[in-house]
């Protein structure tokens, strides 16, 4: 379905649409009221009689429906349908804008925010400096959060060129320089349940399934009160280079697959390599064994979320988890240090993101079009009626023209004038003179009606004079 996405807060868009619809319905009411009057005048100029029910003027809201009920006819003729249309659509438009215009997220490129913590991958190779890779601290937290945010938002995992704390981050191919890739080799090895992790590691190395140069295991150790030792959730990874590498290296890992058996351990083998030619040089300056040792607990903890509700015994996509942590190692190790020799260089000031947009659905667009077209059509109809009335007036006597222009009622106030003129006060009443009139009890009569304050005062005065005269007559008779 068609929809419109606007780069504004949805609250602002809702306010603008409600203001637009309100203004349009006010304009429609104005045009409609003028059309009611002009159509009546046109009929009168053509010497045709007009039913009073067609001279209500424009009625809004429940007044239009109420008029249908009590008049048993359409107020203002065919324009009554337009009144009902405007009343119903006014409510529908307001409710639709309030409920359907919402905030949605779209895939986009957003400015990279450098006002808070951020880190950038180095662009200048460094040498002669072997260093460790921390698995804790501010940089580790920042990168780990960026990875989780990107994947939660449907983005790519990989080695990011730069990261910050933006919760809308969604990495695309433009944001990464490459990635570690960990493939399932298809090799599974089964061991006795009571075989120690150290022995399993040695066997896998002897079989060439793990490297010998650097290897680190991590597992869960349970010691029971009777002295029984049980190990589980075993994860082992190894690298093809030793402490101080002389060339880029790759990784092989073994992951224990829970099988609800205490008598057997099943190990799955993965092979990992770096697919990022431009930063392969980083591998040659990293203490490999120290990096594996520092990070093995973090990887094992993600693979086996022990005693966490609504999770599997071992996370699916084990290869992706291992690769993601290797990517994290590369970003931590390869971050720029700052300063002249290793500056924080940002070549692309944007990053992939889920950008918030105000979503205006097709239903609102349809209402927008219908109400706009209806208002324009009513305005055109008014202009046409003005032209027709002008032509008809030119063919009518001046006295008849004056009578129509001065005395044709249309709506509440003009009908009030018509009522006061019919009562008769000896001169024509204008709108400003209506404040001299009131509706109330008629003196000496059991009824109510239209009167002026002057008439009421005269009636009260006459009553007073008559009362005084009666009093004087009584006094004279007594004397």
N, C-alpha and C positions, 0 to 999 in steps of 0.2 A: 504494500500500500504506500501511496505517496505520503511523504512527510517533509517537514521543513525543520532543519537544524540551525539554530541561531546561536552565535557565540556571545551569549549574554546569560546572566543569571535568570533561571526560570521564573523567579518571583517578579523580576522586572518585566519580563515578557508577558506574564499574566496581567500585570498592572496596565501595560500598554494596550493589550487586547481588550481588556474590560473598559478602559477609557475610550477606545475606538468604537466598540459596540454601543456604549452609552451615548456617545456623541452622535453616532449614526441613527440610533433610534429616536433621539431628540429631534434630529433633522427630519427623519421620516414623519414624526408627529406633526412638525411644523408644515412640511409640504402637504401632508394629508389634510390638515385643517384648512389650509388655503384652497386645496382642491375641492373640499366640501362646499366652501363658500362660493367659489367661482362656478362650480357646476350648477348650484342653485340659481345663481344670477343668470347663467346662460339659458336655463329653462324658462326663467321669468322673462327674459328679453325676447324669447320666442313665443311669449304669451301662453305658456303652458303652466298648469297648476302643479305645485310641488307638495307632496305629502309632508306633514309635519315630522313624521318619523324619519324622513330623509334630511332633516335640518338639525340634527343633533350636534353637528361639528365632529371633530375627531375625539374619540373616546379611547382612553388608555387603560391597561390593566383589566381589573375585574369589571370596570364600568361597561366595557364593550359587551362582555358576556351577560352582564345583568340587563343591559338594554335589549339584547336578543330575547331574554326571558320575559320581561314585562311588556315589551312592545309587540311581541309575537311577530316581529318583522326585523329585517336587517337595518340597523341604524346607518343613515347616509347611503342607503342602497347598496350597490356592489362594493363600495368602499368599506362596508362593515366587515367583509371578509379580510380586507387588508388590516383592519384594526385587530381582529383576532390573531392574524398572522404575526403582527408586530408584538402583541402581548405574549403569545406563546414562545415565539423565537427569542424575545428578550430574556425570558427565564432560562430557556434551553442554552442560549449562548453563554450566559453567566455561569451556569452549572458546568457546562462543557469546558470552559476556560479554566475554572477552578480545579476540575478533576482530571483533565486530560493533558494539560501542558505541564510536563514534568522534566526533570533533569535526567539526561542520559549521557553515557560516556562513549566517545568515538575515538578510533585510532587516529593519532595525529603526531605532529612534532611540536614539542613545547620548548620554550627557552630553558636552558640549563641554569638552574639557580645556584649561584655561588655565594649567596649571603650567609649560608649556613655551612656545616661541615661538608667537605667533598674531597675526593681523591681522583687523581688523573694518572693514567698509565704513562710511564716515561717514554719519551720519543728519542732520547739520546742513550745509546748503549754505554754501559759502564764496565770496567774491567779491573782486575787485580783486587777485587773486594769480594771475598766469600762471606755470606751472611746467613743468619737463620731466618725462618719465616714464622712470625708469631701467630698463635691460634687463639688469641684473646686480645682485648683492647679495643680502642675506638675505631681503628681502621677495619679490624676484623668484623666488628659489629655493623659498621656502615656497609661493607661489601655484602655480608650475609643478609642484611635486611634488603638491600637492593636486589639480590638474587631472588629472595622470597617474593618481593613485591612484583618483580617482572613476571615471574611464573604465575602468581596469583592473578595478574591482569592479562594473562594469555600471551606474554612475551617470551623471547628466547632466553635460554641460559647460554652462557659463554664467558669469554674473557672481555669484559667491558672496557671501552676506552676511558670512560669516566663514570663515576657514580656519586650520587648525593642521597639525601634522605627523602626525596620526593615520593610520596605514596601513590602517585599516578604514573610512575615509571613503568614503561612497557618496552623492553628492548626489541629492536629490529636489527636486521643485518648491518645497518649503518652504524650501530652502536657497539659492535663487537669486532675484534681483530681475529678471532678464531675460537677454538674450543678443544678441550680434551674429549676424546671419543673412547668409550669403553664398550667393547663387544663381548657378548657371551660366546665363549669358545665352543660351547656344547659339551664340554668335558665335565663329568660329575664323578666324584670319588667318594666312596663310603668307607667309614672307619668305625671301629668299636666305640661304643658310647663312653667307656671309661678311659679311652686313650687321651693322654694329655695334649694340650695345644702345641707344646714345644715339639712333641714327637710327630704330630700331624704336619707341622711346618717342615720339619726335616724330610719327611717322606715326600712331600710335594716338591721340595727343592731337588731331591734326588731324581724325581721323575721328570724334572725340567718344566714343571707347571708353575713354579715360582722362581724368581731370580735369586742368586746367591749373594750378590754384592750388598744389597741393603734390604732387610726384611724386618717387619714389626708386626706382631700379633696383638690382638685385643679381644677379651672375652669376659663373660660373667662367671664369677667364682662363687660357689655356694658351699659352705662347710657346715655339716650337720653336727648335732650334739654327740653323736656316736663316733665322730671323727671322719665320716664319709665325706669325700670331696667330689663335687659335681661341677663340671664346667659346661658352658653353653653359649649360644649367641656369638660364635667364634668368627672373627674377621681378621684376615691376614693380608697385608699388601707388601709388595717388594718392588725395588727399582733396579734397573740394569746398570747403574753406576754406584760407586761407593761414596764415602764421606765427601771427598773433593772431586767432583766429576771432571772428566776431560773431554766430554762430548755430550750432546743432548741425550736424554734417557727416556725410557718408557716404563710402564708399570704393569705388573700382573698381580691380580688379587684373587683371594679365595673367600667365599661367603657361605656360611653354614645356613642350610635351609631347614627350618624346623619341620620335623616329621612325626611329632608326638611319640617318639620312641626314645627310651632311656638306654637302649642297647646299641644304638647306631647313630653316627654323625654323617650327614650328607653334605658334601662341599661342592659348590659350583665355582668354576674358574672363569675369570674375566681377563681380557688383555686390553690395555689402554695405551693410546698414543696421542701426541699433541698435534693438532691440525691448525697450526698458526705459524707459518714460516717466518713472519716478520719479528717474532719475539722468541724464537727458539734459542737464541743466544742466552736468554735468562737462565735456562736450565744448567748452563755450564758454570754458573757462579752461585749456586745454591747448595748448602750443606744438605745432601739428599737424605741421609739417614736421620738427621735431626728433624727435618721437615716431616718425614713420615712418622717419626715418634711423637712429635708435637700434635699431629693432626689425627692420629689413628683413633683416639677416643671420641673425637667429634664425629668422625664418619661412622664408627660403630654405634654411637648413640642415636644417629638418625636412622640407620638401618634397622635397629631393634628398639622401637618405642615401648619399653617394658612397662606393663601395668598402666597403659594409657587407654581409656575407653574409646571405643569406635575405631580402633586401629588394628591392623594385621600384626601377627607375630613378627613378621619381617616385611618391611616395606617393599612393594612392587617397584620395578624399575631400578634394581640395585645398581646396574651399570650407570644409570643417569645420576644416582646419588654420589657414586664414587667420582664420576667426571665433574660434577658440580663442585665438589670439594677441591679437586685438583685445579679447577678454574679459579676458585677462591685463593688457593696457594699462589697461583701465578699473579693475580691482581695484587695480593698483599706484598709479594716479593718485588713485583715490577712497578710499584707506585713511584711517582716522582717524589724526590726529596725536597725540591725547592732549591733556590739559589741559582747562581749563574750557570753552573755546570749541569744542573738537572732541574730546569724550571717547570712550573705547572703550566704546560702548554695546552690550550684548548683550541683545536682546529675547527671544530664544529660547535657553534654556540647553542645547538638544540639537542634534544634527546627524544627518543620514542616515548609516547605517553598515551594514556587514556584521558582525553580532554573533555571536561564537562560541557555539555551543550544543552540548550533549552529545546526540547522536542515538541514541535507543534504538529499533531497528527492530521490525517486527511479529513477527519470529521470537522475539526476547527477550520481548516482551509475551505471546506465546502460551505460551512455556515458563513464564513467571511465573504465568500463569493455571492451567496444568496442574498444576504442582507445588503451588501454593497450594490448589487444589481437592482434589488427592490427599491432602495432609496433613490438611486439615480433615475429609475423608471418613474417613480412618483414625482421627482423634480421635473422630469420632461413632461409628464402629464399636466403638471401645474402650468408650465410655460405654454403648452398647447391651449389649455383652457383660457389663459389670459389673452392669448391672441384671438380666440373665438369670441370671447366676451367683448373685446375691444371692437371687433367687426360688427357684432350684433348691436352694441350700444350706439354705434355710429348711425344705425338705421332707425333708432327709436327717438320719440319726442323728448325734449329736455326735461319736462315735468316728470315723465315716466322714469327717465334715467335717474333723476334726483331721488325719486321715491324708492327705487331699487337700491341705490347706493347708500341711502341714509337709513332705510328701515328694514333691510333684509337681515333677520337674525341668523346667527350661526354659533352655537355653543352657549355656555352658561351666561356670560355677561350680556351678550346682545339680546338673549331671550329675557333677561331681567329688565333690560331697557324696554323691550317690547311690552312686557307686562305692565310696567309703570306708565307707559304711554297710553295703553288701552284703558287704564284706570281713569286717566284724564286729570291734568292739573292746569290746563290752559296753555302750556308751552312744552316744547320738546325737551326731554331729559337726556343729558349726556352721561358718560360713564362716571365722570367726577361728581355728578349729582346723585348717584345712587346711595351715597352715604346719608342722604336726607330721608331715605325711605326705610321702613321697617315692616316686618310681618308680625301681626299680633291681634289681640282681641279688638273687635269693633265696639266702641261705646254704645250702650243701650241695645245691643243686639247679641244674641247667643251664637256668635260666629267669629271667625278670624279672617283677616284679609290684609291687603297691602295698604299702607297709609304713610303719609309724611309726618315728620315731627311737628311741622307747623299746623297740620290738620288736627293732630292729637292735642296740641296746646289750645287750639280754638275750641275743641270739644270740651276740654277740661275747664276752660274759661266760661263757656256757656253754662256748664253744669254749676259752676260756682256762682254765677250771676243769678241763675234761677233759684239756687238755694238761698241767697241773700234776700231776693225779692220775696220768697215765701216767708222768710223770717220776719221781714218788715210787715208783711200783710198780717201775720199772726199778732204782732205787737199792736198794730193800729186797731185791730178788732178787739183786743183785750182792753185797750184804753177806752 
